[in-house]
Amino acid sequence: MTKKLIVGFTAFLLSFTSSGQIIVQNTMTPDQLVQNVLLGFGVTASNITVNGSPANALLTQGNATFFDDNGTTFPIPTGVLLSTGNGIGAIGPNSSGSYTDNVPATPNVSTDPHLSAIASASPTNGIVLEFDFVPAGDTISFNYLFGSDEYPEFSPSTFNDAFGFFLWGPGIAGPYAQAGYPAGGENLAIIPGTTTPVTINNVGPSSNVAYYVDNLGGAAYGNAIQYDGTTTLLSANATVQCGQTYHIKLAISNVGDQSYDSGVFLQANSFSSEAIQVAVATVSGDTSIYEGCSTADLSFIRPQTQLGDTLIINYDISGTAIDGTDYLPLANPIMFLPGEDTITLTIDPIADGFPDNTESVTITAITISQCGDTIISSGTIWILDSMAFDIIETDTLVQCYNDSILVSAVVNDPNDLLFPPFTYAWQGGQTGTSAYFPTTAPMTGSVDYIVTVTNSCGYTGVDTVTIDLNQTLTIDSLVQNPADGCNNPTGWVSAYVSGETNNIGQSYYHWDDQANWDTFGSGSFIDGTAWQDISSGWYYFTVADDVCSSQDSVFVEMDNAPQADFTLTPISGCSPVTAQMTNNSTNATNYYWDFGDGTNASVNDESSQSQTYTQTATVILVAYQNANCADTTNALISISVCGCTDANADNYDPNATVDDGSCTYPVPEVVAPNVFTPNGDGNNDIFYLDTKNAVSIEFVILNRWGNVMFEQVFDPTLGALIGWNGTTPLGIDAGEGTYYYKYIAKGVNGDEIDGHGFLQLVRD
């Protein structure tokens, strides 16, 4: 098999990411990556080298980098990335099936015998990270995930990009020769339960598929990573002698060419031995939480090598905060069940309303290793009862007042660490980030307005907005007298002004019937403080002196004007709806109805109307005093099609817009045989459940001693049940006899049925 060499580019980036993708940073030396990122509890490291050279300088080719999941679905939160190309080439999205971004390693790794042994070919470019370490316990482990753009089209092929975790030291023996270790070494990167190395040829879409994850088009991790496929999250484990010195080599390289990147993600702090780790996680990312507002997770994490046992942990609680008084009580001790690697406790502080200042909670777990050494791990949470708000406000300088001035205030919280959303309450009762305050004489000078900000937890902050006004001119009041009827210009307006500054002449007064504050002369207008014989409507007044000007407006009302009004009953319902329109209009002699469904009516009285509707409509009523004097009002009647809106129901109505609660659903049914003969004759070799109307099945088979022989949870709508083939969980043929089964079947609307029974296993 051959492939086209894709020429990439060389880049040195301190950090690169975007939304929905992992972060990759080349800001730490390999020595720092091992000491500060990879190592967990119970392990000390020394003599760190990269490709045989000291590891205390940045790698310009970026083969050893730090990564962070950046909130994506990638299964490892943070850690170290070893890659055949630049680490930034692992950043998503999965935009190419042949991504290549590398340069040859320095020194070259093509002569590395251990990579060659795994790949059964000569490696090309890559990285070899080695160091000595001393374990505190009798086991070591770390978690990893391998990914590559060689997947899926070159699995298997001669392009078997190689990686391995080679271990040498006391008690270790294997086929990988290393000077100073006559017994040889072993490779820890193996398929679980075997000695087969994890490689592109050994794990992929056609081999050991249980450990393969397809990521073509971002199928597995969205935009998180570039690689077309990965392994599942795996664990490398070894039995060691506590207190002894061991040597490990973490190596990866291309094979056969330098194209199509591959990489190994090593989980942060997972290279550990024996100790129980205590880790702290908060919303803000630091170790502080607030009473009644936020919580913190305290996670107890045990090494992968201990997963097979039940483990009870007693831990100490210290600090100034009181368990059960300042925060909800914590369970102590805690118990790890087999297969469980993490137990999380939540610190939930109680809002007691008292200023306690800062209180602390420290959780300490003590592990005694197989060597008898004491390893202590602890985590501390700080509980706060006050919160500082940085409020950005707009202080305003006003030379000439207007009706009101817009001011604003907003909390400076770009990372949402102060628990939004925020509410803003202004002096005088206004709310929101902005408020309008009047600037009228005689308020010349500075005026302060207070804004109080409250977050979602009830914590508050206060700030002051200052308005500086340098003007005395003011419109004290505008007075209007209503016009009589629609067409009788009998109204008038008058303005009262004070605080004028006149250095060169008389102040200027102007009334206008259009809102042309700066361009007078359009429409009707008059210069003066009063205007008589005008009709109903808005009128706009301007006064100017030698400093500035001011504007205001007033509405001339109308006496005895027609007012359209009606009551619509009901205003909503299921089709068809017969609605009554009761006319409540005044000062009108004629009426026009538009029923909103293509029909209308004109009446000369105030009688009510009736109309039947099958769809939503707007009803309009116009009340006339004469041809040129009318008032209009409207009301909406909302019509719904009612029925069953759930497409999973037996009586689903695709035209229904409102669910009327009439939905009915099929009941799940399960049929199970009572005898099966797994003798390989192709007939009745698999025991399975025959289901109908079920979307979820939980299924378990036990022997007569209560041991689980088989269990499965599946969705029948996605495919057939795999079923039990008559073997134990270890793959050994189960003996003939009676077995017990039970199941829980869930229907489309959540209805559940459970059942059980006995089956007879016969092999003849």
Protein Blocks (a to p, Z undefined) as FASTA:
>chain_A
ZZddddddddddfbdcdehiacdddfbcfklmmmmmmpcghiacehiaeehiackbccfk
lpaccddeklpabfbfbdcdddfbdfklmpccdfbfkbccdddddddfklpmklmmmnop
acfbddddddddddfblbdcdddddddfkbmklcccfklccdddddedehiacjbdcehi
anopadfbdcehiabdcdfklgcfkgokllpccfehhlmnommbmbfbdcdddddddddd
ehiacddddddddehiaehiadddddehkacghiacdddddfkopabdcehkbccddddd
ddfklmmpccddddddedjbdghklpccddddddddehiabdcdddddddehpaebjadd
ddddddddfkopacdddddddddfbdcddddddddddfbdcfbdcdddddddfkopnopa
dddddehiiacjbdcdddddfkeccdddddddddfkopacddddddddddfbdcfbacdd
ddehjklcfbccddddehiacfkbccdddddfbdcfklghiajddedjbdehiaeddddd
ddddfkbccddddddddehiacdddddddfbdcdddddddddfbehiabdcddehnopac
ddfbfbdcddddfbdcdddddddfblmlccdddddddddddddfbfkbmklcfkbcbdgh
laccddddddddfbdcdehnopakbccdddehiabdcdddddfkopafbdcdddfklocc
ebjnhiafkopacdedddddddddddfkopacdddddddddfZZ
